[in-house]
């Protein structure tokens, strides 16, 4: 990229870049300071939600040629959100019944299915 293009890129996308840099600094600083992991995660998630960092990440991901827009489109499919919600629901039910290993298995299976759906969607659109 030429100097002019980098300048336009920076002007257009500086907010998501700065916000995600701040989130990385918060996480790294918390880990180095010995703060509990749950507290670091809560602070990072709240900061991300308040600054709309996750939308900015999708914007930056959509900039990747060919695959980026497909990934963003696949992640916005309601079926993906529904499968993830069902995975969390089954995890809550299993925890209440005392099946700790079952929770791990359901989360792994749910994540694998979601990743499979996203990859299948991308391959289906590319081929």
Backbone torsions as a table, in degrees:
resi	resn	phi	psi	omega
1	UNK	NA	144.8	176.7
2	UNK	-80.0	170.2	-178.4
3	UNK	-61.0	-38.0	-179.6
4	UNK	-64.7	-42.7	-180.0
5	UNK	-65.6	-39.7	177.5
6	UNK	-62.6	-38.5	179.7
7	UNK	-64.5	-45.0	178.7
8	UNK	-63.8	-42.0	178.0
9	UNK	-59.8	-46.6	-178.5
10	UNK	-64.2	-43.2	179.8
11	UNK	-62.9	-40.3	-175.8
12	UNK	-74.4	-36.9	-170.2
13	UNK	-121.9	23.2	-176.1
14	UNK	-69.1	-35.4	-177.8
15	UNK	-63.6	-51.3	178.5
16	UNK	-61.7	-35.4	179.9
17	UNK	-66.4	-43.7	179.8
18	UNK	-66.6	-42.6	-178.9
19	UNK	-64.4	-44.2	-179.9
20	UNK	-70.2	-31.0	173.5
21	UNK	-64.8	-40.5	177.4
22	UNK	-64.4	-39.3	178.0
23	UNK	-64.2	-42.2	177.4
24	UNK	-62.9	-40.3	179.0
25	UNK	-66.5	-40.0	177.5
26	UNK	-61.1	-46.0	-179.0
27	UNK	-65.9	-47.5	-179.5
28	UNK	-64.0	-43.1	179.0
29	UNK	-63.8	-40.3	177.9
30	UNK	-65.0	-41.6	178.5
31	UNK	-66.2	-40.9	179.0
32	UNK	-68.9	-31.9	-179.7
33	UNK	-81.5	-9.4	178.2
34	UNK	82.9	21.8	178.0
35	UNK	-71.9	147.2	-179.3
36	UNK	-61.7	143.0	-175.3
37	UNK	-59.5	-37.5	179.7
38	UNK	-64.7	-39.0	179.2
39	UNK	-66.3	-41.1	178.2
40	UNK	-62.7	-45.1	-179.6
41	UNK	-62.9	-42.9	179.8
42	UNK	-62.7	-45.0	179.6
43	UNK	-64.1	-43.6	-179.3
44	UNK	-65.2	-40.4	179.6
45	UNK	-67.9	-44.5	178.0
46	UNK	-61.7	-43.8	177.8
47	UNK	-61.7	-42.0	179.6
48	UNK	-65.2	-40.0	179.6
49	UNK	-70.2	-40.8	-178.8
50	UNK	-68.8	-30.0	-178.2
51	UNK	-100.2	3.8	-178.1
52	UNK	56.9	41.1	-177.3
53	UNK	-68.6	-30.8	-176.9
54	UNK	-71.6	-34.1	173.1
55	UNK	-66.5	-40.0	177.3
56	UNK	-63.4	-36.6	177.0
57	UNK	-64.6	-39.3	178.0
58	UNK	-66.1	-36.2	177.3
59	UNK	-63.7	-45.8	179.3
60	UNK	-66.5	-36.7	178.0
61	UNK	-66.6	-35.0	179.6
62	UNK	-67.9	-15.6	179.1
63	UNK	-75.2	-15.7	179.8
64	UNK	-69.7	125.9	-176.1
65	UNK	-60.6	143.6	177.0
66	UNK	63.8	-58.2	-171.5
67	UNK	-84.8	-34.1	-176.0
68	UNK	-55.3	-53.7	178.9
69	UNK	-62.1	-32.3	178.3
70	UNK	-68.9	-40.3	178.3
71	UNK	-63.7	-45.1	179.3
72	UNK	-62.2	-42.4	179.4
73	UNK	-65.9	-40.2	179.9
74	UNK	-67.9	-36.2	179.3
75	UNK	-72.9	-16.6	179.4
76	UNK	-95.6	4.5	177.6
77	UNK	-70.7	129.8	-179.2
78	UNK	-59.7	-28.5	179.3
79	UNK	-62.2	-37.6	178.3
80	UNK	-63.3	-44.1	179.1
81	UNK	-65.7	-39.3	179.4
82	UNK	-64.5	-43.0	178.8
83	UNK	-64.2	-39.1	178.8
84	UNK	-66.3	-41.1	178.2
85	UNK	-64.2	-40.3	177.5
86	UNK	-64.8	-35.6	176.5
87	UNK	-63.9	-41.9	177.5
88	UNK	-67.0	-40.1	179.5
89	UNK	-62.5	-45.6	179.1
90	UNK	-66.3	-32.3	177.3
91	UNK	-65.3	-41.9	178.9
92	UNK	-63.8	-43.1	179.8
93	UNK	-63.4	-43.3	-179.6
94	UNK	-67.5	-36.2	178.5
95	UNK	-65.7	-42.2	179.5
96	UNK	-64.6	-28.5	178.6
97	UNK	-87.7	-7.4	175.6
98	UNK	93.9	16.4	179.7
99	UNK	-98.1	87.8	-179.2
100	UNK	-69.7	-42.1	179.6
101	UNK	-67.0	-33.5	179.3
102	UNK	-63.2	-35.1	178.7
103	UNK	-63.3	-46.3	179.5
104	UNK	-61.0	-43.3	-179.2
105	UNK	-65.3	-42.0	-178.9
106	UNK	-67.8	-37.5	179.0
107	UNK	-67.5	-38.6	178.2
108	UNK	-65.9	-43.9	-179.6
109	UNK	-65.9	-43.1	179.6
110	UNK	-62.2	-44.5	178.9
111	UNK	-63.9	-41.4	178.9
112	UNK	-63.5	-39.9	179.6
113	UNK	-67.5	-42.1	179.4
114	UNK	-63.7	-45.2	178.2
115	UNK	-62.2	-40.4	178.0
116	UNK	-62.8	-40.8	178.5
117	UNK	-64.9	-43.8	-179.9
118	UNK	-64.1	-46.1	178.9
119	UNK	-63.9	-41.6	177.7
120	UNK	-63.1	-39.7	178.0
121	UNK	-63.3	-45.1	-179.5
122	UNK	-64.4	-46.2	179.4
123	UNK	-64.6	-37.9	178.3
124	UNK	-63.8	-36.1	178.4
125	UNK	-76.3	-31.4	-179.0
126	UNK	-78.5	-31.7	-174.8
127	UNK	-95.0	NA	NA
